[in-house]
C-alpha cells in the first residue's frame, strides 16, 4: 500500500463528485425535456398528442418520485445528524 491516505481520499472524493455531477445533469435534462414537451404538446393533435401526454405523465411521475425521495433522504439525514450530535454531546459529559 504505497498510496497515501490523502491521495486515496482525493480519488474517492472525485468519484463521488463526478457521480453527483452526473446525477444533477440527468435531473436537469429530465426537467428540461419535460418543459420542452409541455410547451409543444398543444401544437400536435391525435396520436402524437396522446403520445406526448403519456411521456409527459411518465416524466412528471418520475420528477415527483425524485422529489419525494429527496425529502425522505433529507428527513433521514436530519435524524442522523441529530443522533450524532446527541452521541457527541454524551461523550463530552
C-alpha positions as a printed NumPy array, in Angstrom:
array([[  0.   ,   0.   ,   0.   ],
       [  2.207,   2.789,  -1.324],
       [ -0.519,   5.354,  -1.818],
       [ -1.025,   7.953,   0.85 ],
       [ -4.346,   8.234,   2.645],
       [ -4.787,  11.769,   1.287],
       [ -4.424,  10.564,  -2.295],
       [ -6.922,   7.748,  -1.747],
       [ -9.449,  10.122,  -0.17 ],
       [ -8.92 ,  12.609,  -3.006],
       [ -9.61 ,   9.929,  -5.637],
       [-12.715,   8.729,  -3.803],
       [-13.943,  12.322,  -3.472],
       [-13.536,  12.754,  -7.242],
       [-15.649,   9.655,  -7.838],
       [-18.387,  10.996,  -5.547],
       [-18.199,  14.461,  -7.124],
       [-18.44 ,  13.047, -10.653],
       [-21.377,  10.863,  -9.643],
       [-23.217,  13.808,  -8.141],
       [-22.499,  15.981, -11.176],
       [-23.845,  13.25 , -13.478],
       [-26.957,  12.906, -11.338],
       [-27.569,  16.659, -11.366],
       [-27.079,  16.785, -15.146],
       [-29.563,  13.937, -15.666],
       [-32.144,  15.624, -13.437],
       [-31.699,  18.957, -15.243],
       [-32.131,  17.182, -18.579],
       [-35.275,  15.449, -17.341],
       [-36.784,  18.756, -16.219],
       [-35.728,  20.447, -19.486],
       [-37.302,  17.661, -21.572],
       [-40.498,  17.945, -19.56 ],
       [-40.675,  21.715, -20.087],
       [-39.966,  21.453, -23.825],
       [-42.553,  18.716, -24.321],
       [-45.082,  20.613, -22.238],
       [-44.575,  23.747, -24.352],
       [-45.153,  21.872, -27.613],
       [-47.882,  19.429, -26.605],
       [-50.738,  21.658, -27.791],
       [-49.211,  22.051, -31.265],
       [-49.896,  18.411, -32.115],
       [-53.134,  16.507, -32.478],
       [-54.288,  12.932, -32.488],
       [-51.965,  10.066, -31.716],
       [-48.865,  12.249, -31.47 ],
       [-50.536,  14.474, -28.868],
       [-51.605,  11.409, -26.918],
       [-48.059,  10.009, -27.027],
       [-46.619,  13.318, -25.846],
       [-49.126,  13.471, -22.988],
       [-48.194,   9.911, -21.981],
       [-44.498,  10.809, -21.977],
       [-45.217,  13.987, -20.015],
       [-47.098,  11.988, -17.412],
       [-44.208,   9.5  , -17.108],
       [-41.698,  12.303, -16.637],
       [-43.966,  14.086, -14.179],
       [-44.265,  10.929, -12.073],
       [-40.507,  10.41 , -12.196],
       [-39.878,  14.009, -11.089],
       [-42.428,  13.727,  -8.274],
       [-40.871,  10.442,  -7.138],
       [-37.409,  12.019,  -7.076],
       [-38.706,  14.987,  -5.074],
       [-40.407,  12.676,  -2.591],
       [-37.276,  10.51 ,  -2.311],
       [-35.106,  13.548,  -1.675],
       [-37.488,  14.774,   1.01 ],
       [-37.271,  11.382,   2.731],
       [-33.48 ,  11.383,   2.418],
       [-33.398,  14.868,   3.908],
       [-35.506,  13.762,   6.884],
       [-33.274,  10.74 ,   7.416],
       [-30.119,  12.853,   7.268],
       [-31.552,  15.293,   9.82 ],
       [-32.33 ,  12.379,  12.153],
       [-28.833,  11.   ,  11.665],
       [-27.227,  14.385,  12.377],
       [-29.381,  14.799,  15.481],
       [-28.327,  11.354,  16.701],
       [-24.641,  12.007,  16.004],
       [-24.905,  15.32 ,  17.846],
       [-26.542,  13.506,  20.764],
       [-23.699,  10.968,  20.858],
       [-21.089,  13.704,  20.604],
       [-22.697,  15.624,  23.469],
       [-22.888,  12.438,  25.512],
       [-19.149,  11.882,  25.026],
       [-18.395,  15.37 ,  26.315],
       [-20.244,  14.755,  29.576]])
